[in-house]
Amino acid sequence: MLSPAFFIETLSRHDISFFAGVPDSLLKNVCAYITDHFDAQHNIIAANEGGAVGLAAGYHLATGKVGCVYMQNSGEGNIINPLASLTDKEVYHIPMLLLIGWRGRPGVHDEPQHVKQGKVTTGLLNVMGINYEVLSKEEDKAAKQIAKAVRSIKETGEVFALVVEKDTFDAYTLQNVVANSYEMSREEAIQTVASDMEADAVVVSTTGMISRELFEYREAKGQGHERDFLTVGSMGHASQIALGIAMEKPNRKVYCFDGDGATIMHMGGMAIVGSKQPANYIHIVFNNGAHDSVGGQPTVGHQIDIPAIAKAVGYRQAWCVDTHSTLVDTLQKAKQAQGPVLVEVRVKKGNRKDLGRPTTTPIENKEALMRFINN
């Protein structure tokens, strides 16, 4: 396995010292090392992966140097447009290094949302004409691959990718932890909202821990899962799935259980919700200020005013709560109000170490939800 320090120091020797991206579970150790050793001007956790490519492009335009963009392979979809229409040699010809975590690699067991993405990870790079190497877990070989990548970037002026398999990097614990003292855990907040919903309400929950914690709550209560759509992939799009349902089923409450990272990733979706004015739409944003599922790297969630943004784009009402009692009171207001409404719930970081995963397949989840909606 590679030491994160060795990897980053090797990049630094090749004059690569600017990083932007969205954290990934396979890259969490190296992302943690970057966070601890680079200032906020040289390590930017972007809203989404396409934005990170834009940041690295701007860095190159300003300095002539090469930036590194890190991401999970699920983010390849977000970078195709800027790679094809911005950095490509037939457009602006802007070089950069991509560091891509390879979830769902064929032959390696992974969650269902990663299977297809794992199969097409290198194929997408081939289609885009991007040279790549699967990063070795041996330091001497990895050093040669990095040198090859840098040489290719300098000779061609193009993008090069290093694809990272599971267990490539040694453990590294983030030291620069931004703590908060909020009263509730995210799981407690989810349980509070789920226990107080209308019997025929529909929930669309975002990817990561939120869907897992909602599933665990239903299991613990002996309830079915038919009312919940667990968006195990497609980070940032839960609000639009919920909107699509809400517009077609105006007589049923539709809740979107969102996270701060997911909300920020595709925040433009909030403007569409606001513009469509679904009266039955309740948007709950559980905000712990971190990408909790992939190592706890910070978001800007606690630095921005999400309710003010919601009101500015057309939500009828929006609140921010940070205690159990105010959450309970505010839920009553949200349920009685004309939507769309938003409740930001500020919560602690972290989750149970024994937190399970959904035991139903995505197809089973979809089919059960559709029966529930149309019953």
C-alpha positions in Angstrom: 0.0 0.0 0.0 1.0 3.6 -0.6 1.7 6.1 2.1 -0.5 9.2 1.5 2.6 11.3 2.4 4.7 9.5 -0.2 2.1 10.0 -2.9 1.6 13.7 -2.2 5.2 14.5 -1.7 6.0 12.7 -5.0 3.4 15.0 -6.8 4.9 18.0 -5.1 8.4 17.1 -6.4 6.8 17.3 -9.9 5.4 20.7 -9.0 1.8 19.6 -8.5 0.6 21.4 -5.4 -3.0 22.5 -6.2 -5.9 20.2 -5.5 -9.7 20.4 -6.1 -12.4 17.8 -6.0 -15.1 15.9 -4.2 -13.9 13.4 -1.6 -14.2 9.6 -2.2 -14.1 6.7 0.2 -11.2 5.1 -1.7 -9.3 8.3 -1.6 -10.3 9.4 2.0 -6.8 8.8 3.4 -5.0 10.8 0.8 -7.7 13.5 0.8 -7.3 13.7 4.6 -3.5 14.2 4.2 -4.1 16.9 1.6 -6.5 18.7 4.0 -3.9 18.6 6.8 -1.0 19.8 4.6 -2.4 22.3 2.2 -4.1 25.6 2.9 -7.7 26.4 1.7 -6.4 28.2 -1.4 -4.6 25.1 -2.6 -7.1 22.4 -1.6 -10.7 23.3 -2.6 -13.5 20.8 -1.9 -15.7 21.7 -4.8 -19.5 21.6 -5.1 -19.2 18.9 -7.8 -16.5 17.3 -9.9 -17.2 19.4 -13.0 -16.6 22.5 -10.8 -13.3 21.0 -9.7 -12.2 20.7 -13.3 -13.1 24.4 -13.7 -11.1 25.3 -10.7 -8.0 23.4 -11.9 -8.4 25.1 -15.3 -8.5 28.5 -13.7 -5.4 27.6 -11.7 -3.6 26.7 -14.8 -4.6 29.9 -16.6 -3.4 32.0 -13.7 -0.1 30.1 -13.0 0.7 27.9 -16.0 1.0 25.0 -13.6 -0.9 21.7 -13.4 -3.6 21.0 -10.9 -4.9 17.7 -9.5 -8.6 16.9 -9.5 -9.7 14.1 -7.2 -13.0 12.3 -7.3 -14.9 9.0 -7.1 -15.6 7.4 -10.5 -19.3 8.3 -10.0 -18.1 11.9 -10.7 -17.0 11.1 -14.2 -20.4 12.0 -15.5 -20.0 15.5 -14.0 -16.6 16.0 -15.7 -17.4 14.9 -19.2 -18.8 18.2 -20.3 -15.8 20.4 -19.1 -13.3 17.7 -20.3 -14.9 17.7 -23.8 -15.7 21.4 -24.2 -13.1 23.2 -22.0 -9.8 21.2 -21.4 -9.8 19.2 -24.7 -6.9 19.9 -27.1 -9.4 20.9 -29.8 -10.8 23.6 -27.5 -8.6 25.3 -24.8 -6.0 22.5 -24.5 -5.7 22.7 -20.7 -3.6 20.1 -18.8 -4.5 18.6 -15.4 -4.1 15.3 -13.5 -7.2 13.4 -12.5 -7.2 11.1 -9.4 -10.2 8.7 -9.7 -11.3 6.2 -7.1 -12.5 3.0 -8.8 -15.6 1.9 -7.0 -17.3 -1.2 -8.4 -14.2 -2.5 -10.3 -15.3 -5.7 -12.1 -14.5 -8.7 -9.9 -14.6 -6.6 -6.7 -17.8 -6.7 -4.6 -19.4 -3.4 -4.1 -22.8 -1.7 -3.6 -25.2 -1.9 -6.5 -25.0 1.8 -7.4 -21.3 1.3 -8.2 -21.5 -1.8 -10.4 -22.3 -0.1 -13.8 -20.0 2.8 -13.0 -17.2 0.4 -12.2 -17.6 -1.4 -15.5 -17.4 1.8 -17.6 -14.8 3.8 -15.6 -11.8 3.1 -17.9 -14.0 2.9 -21.0 -15.2 6.5 -20.4 -11.6 7.6 -20.2 -10.8 5.8 -23.5 -13.8 7.4 -25.2 -12.7 10.8 -24.0 -9.1 10.2 -25.3 -7.6 10.5 -21.8 -4.5 8.4 -21.1 -4.5 6.7 -17.7 -2.7 4.3 -15.4 -4.2 2.1 -12.7 -2.0 3.3 -9.7 0.2 0.6 -8.3 0.2 -0.1 -4.6 4.0 -0.4 -4.6 5.9 2.9 -4.1 8.6 2.4 -6.7 6.1 1.5 -9.4 3.8 4.3 -8.4 6.6 6.8 -8.5 7.3 5.7 -12.1 3.7 6.0 -13.0 3.5 9.5 -11.6 6.6 10.5 -13.5 5.0 9.0 -16.7 1.8 11.0 -16.0 3.7 14.2 -15.6 5.8 13.6 -18.6 2.7 12.9 -20.7 1.0 16.0 -19.4 4.0 18.2 -20.2 4.6 16.7 -23.7 1.0 16.7 -24.8 -0.5 19.5 -22.7 -3.5 17.2 -22.1 -5.3 15.6 -19.2 -3.9 12.3 -17.6 -5.7 10.1 -15.1 -4.5 7.9 -12.2 -7.2 5.3 -11.4 -7.1 4.1 -7.8 -8.3 0.7 -6.7 -9.6 -0.3 -3.2 -6.9 -0.5 -0.5 -4.3 1.4 -2.5 -3.5 4.0 0.3 -2.4 3.3 3.8 -4.5 4.6 6.7 -4.2 8.3 7.6 -6.5 10.1 10.1 -7.6 13.6 9.5 -6.1 15.9 12.1 -7.7 19.2 11.0 -11.2 18.2 12.1 -13.8 20.9 12.2 -16.0 19.9 15.1 -19.5 21.2 15.9 -21.5 21.0 19.1 -24.9 20.5 17.8 -27.3 18.5 20.0 -28.7 15.9 17.6 -27.1 13.2 15.6 -28.2 12.9 12.0 -29.8 9.6 12.8 -31.8 11.0 15.7 -33.0 13.8 13.5 -34.0 11.4 10.7 -36.0 9.3 13.2 -37.7 12.3 14.5 -38.9 13.4 11.0 -39.8 9.9 9.9 -41.9 9.2 13.0 -44.0 12.3 12.4 -44.9 12.0 8.8 -48.3 11.4 7.3 -49.2 7.7 6.7 -49.4 8.2 2.9 -46.4 10.5 2.6 -43.5 9.6 0.2 -39.9 10.1 1.1 -37.0 10.4 -1.4 -33.7 10.2 0.5 -30.3 11.1 -0.8 -27.3 8.9 -1.3 -25.0 7.8 1.6 -25.7 7.7 5.3 -29.1 9.3 5.1 -30.7 6.5 3.1 -28.9 3.9 5.3 -30.2 5.5 8.5 -33.7 5.8 7.2 -33.7 2.1 6.1 -32.4 1.1 9.6 -35.1 3.1 11.3 -37.8 1.3 9.3 -36.3 -2.0 10.2 -36.1 -1.2 13.9 -39.8 -0.2 13.9 -40.8 -3.3 12.0 -42.1 -1.1 9.1 -42.0 -1.7 5.4 -39.8 0.3 3.1 -42.4 0.9 0.4 -42.9 4.6 1.1 -39.1 5.4 0.8 -37.2 5.9 -2.4 -33.5 5.3 -1.4 -31.4 7.2 -3.9 -28.3 5.1 -3.4 -26.5 6.8 -6.3 -27.0 10.0 -8.3 -25.7 12.3 -5.6 -27.4 15.7 -5.6 -30.5 14.7 -7.6 -32.8 13.5 -4.8 -34.6 16.9 -4.8 -35.5 16.5 -8.5 -36.8 13.0 -8.1 -38.9 14.2 -5.2 -40.2 17.1 -7.4 -41.1 14.8 -10.2 -43.2 12.7 -7.8 -44.7 15.7 -6.0 -45.9 17.3 -9.3 -47.8 14.1 -10.3 -49.2 13.3 -6.9 -50.3 16.8 -5.6 -52.6 15.3 -2.9 -49.8 13.5 -1.1 -46.9 15.0 0.9 -43.5 14.3 -0.6 -40.4 14.7 1.6 -36.9 15.0 0.3 -34.3 13.9 2.8 -31.2 15.7 1.7 -27.7 16.3 2.9 -25.6 19.4 2.8 -23.0 18.0 0.4 -25.7 16.7 -1.9 -27.7 19.9 -1.7 -24.6 22.0 -2.6 -23.5 19.6 -5.4 -26.5 20.5 -7.6 -28.0 23.5 -5.8 -29.7 24.7 -9.0 -32.3 22.0 -8.4 -33.6 24.2 -5.6 -34.4 26.9 -8.1 -36.5 24.5 -10.1 -38.4 23.4 -7.0 -39.1 27.0 -6.2 -40.2 27.8 -9.7 -42.7 25.0 -9.8 -44.3 25.8 -6.4 -45.4 22.2 -5.4 -47.6 22.8 -2.5 -47.0 19.3 -1.1 -43.2 19.5 -1.1 -41.1 19.4 2.1 -37.4 19.6 1.8 -35.4 18.5 4.8 -31.7 19.2 4.7 -29.7 17.3 7.4 -26.6 19.5 7.6 -23.5 18.3 9.5 -21.0 20.4 7.4 -19.2 17.3 6.1 -19.0 14.6 3.4 -19.6 12.1 6.2 -19.8 9.0 4.0 -16.4 9.4 2.5 -14.1 10.4 5.3 -15.7 13.5 7.0 -14.1 16.1 4.7 -15.7 19.5 5.2 -18.4 21.1 3.1 -19.3 24.8 3.2 -22.7 23.7 4.6 -22.2 25.5 7.9 -20.8 28.6 6.2 -23.9 29.4 4.1 -27.5 30.2 4.9 -29.5 27.4 3.2 -32.9 28.7 4.3 -32.1 32.2 2.8 -31.1 30.5 -0.4 -34.4 28.5 -0.5 -36.5 31.7 0.1 -34.5 33.5 -2.6 -35.3 30.9 -5.2 -39.0 30.6 -4.4 -39.6 28.3 -1.5 -42.6 29.7 0.4 -41.1 29.2 3.9 -37.7 28.0 5.3 -36.4 27.4 8.7 -33.1 26.4 10.4 -33.2 24.3 13.6 -30.6 22.7 15.7 -32.4 21.1 18.7 -34.8 18.3 19.0 -37.6 20.5 20.4 -37.3 23.1 17.7 -37.3 20.4 15.1 -40.5 18.9 16.5 -42.2 22.3 16.6 -41.0 23.3 13.1 -42.2 20.0 11.5 -45.7 20.9 12.6 -45.4 24.3 10.8 -43.9 22.7 7.7 -46.7 20.1 7.5 -49.4 22.8 7.7 -47.7 25.3 5.4 -48.2 25.7 1.7 -45.1 24.3 0.0 -42.5 24.2 -1.1 -40.9 24.6 2.3 -37.5 23.7 3.6 -36.2 22.8 7.0 -32.4 22.8 7.6 -31.5 20.6 10.5 -28.0 21.2 11.8 -26.6 18.0 13.3 -23.4 16.5 14.7 -20.9 14.7 12.4 -20.5 10.9 12.5 -22.6 7.8 12.5 -22.9 4.4 14.2 -20.1 2.1 13.4 -22.5 -0.8 13.1 -24.8 1.0 10.7 -26.2 -1.5 8.1 -27.0 -1.1 4.5 -30.3 -1.7 2.7 -31.0 -5.4 2.2 -33.5 -4.8 -0.6 -32.3 -4.3 -4.2 -32.8 -1.0 -6.0 -35.3 -2.7 -8.3 -37.3 -4.1 -5.3 -37.2 -0.6 -3.7 -38.5 1.0 -6.9 -41.3 -1.5 -7.5 -42.5 -1.3 -3.9 -42.5 2.5 -4.0 -44.5 2.6 -7.2 -47.1 0.2 -5.8 -47.4 2.4 -2.7 -47.7 5.6 -4.7 -50.4 4.3 -6.9 -52.4 2.4 -4.2 
